[in-house]
Amino acid sequence: METSLRLRGADSTSGQGQQLGLRIHAKQKLPLAYNALLQAHAEIDTATRKPSLLAILARHFFPQLSANVGAGVQLEKGNIFRYTLRGKKAVSFTHDGLLGLNIKGRLLADKNFKPRRKSGAVELAWTILDFRRGQDVRIKAGYELYRKMPYFQLRENNWTLNGYMDGKWDVRFDM
């Protein structure tokens, strides 16, 4: 099981409805077949001490295309049911795959299959192995298509920092 602590913060202009604060996130992947798995997520908001996300997703990987797709269901904030579809395609610029472009999208629909939230992004990703002894670094610069928002990600072994041009940010520590 993969467990992480996730801290979401924002600037003083943050809109309402943001889930700010510390969350505990757990993810378990169960193999279903060759190149397919079932992925379960659970998240607890430490401020409310209640689940903020429960999700299950079937994912299929296409290694020859450097792509994957997924479909599943999730329960947000204890009572908001959603269907989810997602896909990702990676294009490598180097033979070792350490520099490339990711194209990804996600659709959340309500219980009547009406689309409620869409997201899509294009990102340049650069992985630097052994940046320093025992330290791997990944740098991403991306653009969220529906929000029209540039963002960046800096990952160092277990730590991840995400920042957005509107002042929002989050930090994740993978335990």
Secondary structure as UniProt FT lines:
FT   STRAND          2..9
FT   TURN            12..13
FT   TURN            16..17
FT   STRAND          21..33
FT   TURN            34..35
FT   STRAND          36..45
FT   TURN            46..49
FT   STRAND          50..62
FT   HELIX           63..65
FT   STRAND          67..76
FT   TURN            77..79
FT   STRAND          80..92
FT   TURN            95..96
FT   STRAND          99..109
FT   TURN            111..112
FT   STRAND          115..132
FT   TURN            133..134
FT   STRAND          135..144
FT   TURN            145..148
FT   STRAND          149..156
FT   TURN            157..158
FT   STRAND          159..164
FT   TURN            165..166
FT   STRAND          169..174
//
